[in-house]
């Protein structure tokens, strides 16, 4: 019984601290990419709404590594501030914007 309760407690705490892709998007992406990622950020980027999550993750990881196009100077500080869980969560959120 104690093992079951401990497992439930751990699962509950993990859920409380799970990354919220919509909140991350609002805090880190919205100002440039706009509502539902439908805006050309700073008149230079592609519209990212509808990109699949793997493409978003690859793109952001490229920015983390100093790669990318015209936006790498803007994106690198944002990208390095996302841990893997945050990146997966925000990528899923952006991918849901179709």
Phi and psi in degrees as a GROMACS rama.xvg file:
@    title "Ramachandran Plot"
@    xaxis  label "Phi"
@    yaxis  label "Psi"
@TYPE xy
-63.2695  -37.6437  UNK-2
-65.3729  -38.7059  UNK-3
-66.2279  -46.1311  UNK-4
-62.8783  -40.4455  UNK-5
-63.9434  -42.0763  UNK-6
-62.1  -43.4519  UNK-7
-64.3052  -40.4734  UNK-8
-63.2034  -45.2641  UNK-9
-62.5792  -43.3918  UNK-10
-62.5548  -40.4921  UNK-11
-65.3455  -44.049  UNK-12
-65.8371  -40.8483  UNK-13
-61.031  -40.7719  UNK-14
-64.5511  -39.48  UNK-15
-62.4971  -33.6416  UNK-16
-100.942  8.38589  UNK-17
-65.6814  145.072  UNK-18
-65.291  138.338  UNK-19
-107.027  103.017  UNK-20
-58.2531  -38.1678  UNK-21
-66.629  -40.4591  UNK-22
-68.3157  -39.8298  UNK-23
-63.6989  -43.9922  UNK-24
-58.8087  -46.6065  UNK-25
-60.6797  -40.3048  UNK-26
-79.2689  -34.9783  UNK-27
-114.726  -19.1138  UNK-28
-119.776  -34.4331  UNK-29
-54.6898  -41.9464  UNK-30
-60.7119  -30.2042  UNK-31
-100.784  -42.3555  UNK-32
-88.9446  -11.5931  UNK-33
74.8201  -175.493  UNK-34
-58.2441  123.76  UNK-35
53.9615  32.1602  UNK-36
58.0104  30.6047  UNK-37
-97.4653  10.2265  UNK-38
-111.016  144.337  UNK-39
-76.127  108.138  UNK-40
-64.832  125.981  UNK-41
51.7238  28.6471  UNK-42
56.5742  26.7059  UNK-43
-130.688  -27.6833  UNK-44
-92.8597  171.975  UNK-45
-80.5992  158.687  UNK-46
-74.0072  125.61  UNK-47
-99.0205  -5.38157  UNK-48
-57.4988  131.684  UNK-49
88.5152  -9.01638  UNK-50
-60.5794  146.395  UNK-51
-77.1515  158.59  UNK-52
-58.459  -39.0346  UNK-53
-63.294  -38.3391  UNK-54
-66.4196  -40.7411  UNK-55
-64.5101  -46.2492  UNK-56
-61.4428  -43.8833  UNK-57
-62.9337  -41.4926  UNK-58
-64.3341  -47.4404  UNK-59
-65.4803  -40.2236  UNK-60
-64.1949  -33.7249  UNK-61
-61.9099  -44.1197  UNK-62
-62.6461  -38.4876  UNK-63
-58.2022  -35.8033  UNK-64
-88.6089  6.29115  UNK-65
83.6387  10.9343  UNK-66
-96.0609  171.704  UNK-67
122.02  175.81  UNK-68
-87.7982  -140.668  UNK-69
-61.5928  -19.6282  UNK-70
-95.4619  2.97907  UNK-71
-62.7712  -31.5082  UNK-72
-65.9037  -34.7383  UNK-73
-80.8938  -40.3667  UNK-74
-79.7535  -29.7059  UNK-75
-57.1368  -48.7542  UNK-76
-62.3337  -32.6954  UNK-77
-71.1857  -46.0611  UNK-78
-62.2221  -43.1068  UNK-79
-68.5803  -17.4062  UNK-80
-83.3159  -1.86692  UNK-81
-103.615  123.172  UNK-82
-80.3459  175.939  UNK-83
-59.8654  -41.5165  UNK-84
-66.6095  -42.2573  UNK-85
-61.829  -43.8818  UNK-86
-63.4282  -43.9271  UNK-87
-62.1286  -41.1937  UNK-88
-66.6211  -46.9176  UNK-89
-69.8876  -33.3299  UNK-90
-64.2665  -41.1365  UNK-91
-63.9899  -39.3884  UNK-92
-63.8341  -48.5634  UNK-93
-62.7294  -40.9545  UNK-94
-62.4958  -26.0948  UNK-95
-77.5106  -14.0851  UNK-96
-83.2689  100.72  UNK-97
